[in-house]
Amino acid sequence: MLEAVFDTNFLMLAYQFKIDVLSGLSELLGKYKAVTCAGVINDLKKIGAGKGRDSAAASYALKLLKLSEVEVNDNAKDVDGWILNYCVRKGAVACTVDRELVRKLKKEGVKVVILRGKSRLQFA
């Protein structure tokens, strides 16, 4: 089964742009297994502890993770490095909107799902 690896900013898109990222991924990838690392969850918890729009987005992202089956791997300090290595090693699809990370992933031949036009998900 295809694995989709979530980055912090990708998960926060759901709230920020009112997008159903899980359904969007299902349409794009078909059946997939969601994967992230403990570093992403820790980032979301830190951001969610604050105030404002980003805090609300992070809190929503954490609820989203609880509602779906997400496998949490590793406790990486360098989240971007973990995502890159995991995707290369497992042949997984990365889900991020971090331009620098997208560039690195594409250089390694990893498929990347991004947000296009603030309304739909597509491959970079």
Buried (B, 14 or more C-beta within 10 A) or exposed (E): EBBBBBBBBBBBBBBBBEBEBBEBBEEBBEEBBBBBBBBBBBBBEEBBEEEEEBBBBBBBBBEBBEEEEBEBBEEBEEBBEBBBBBBBEBEBBBBBBBEEBBEBBEEEEBBBBBBEEEEEBEEB
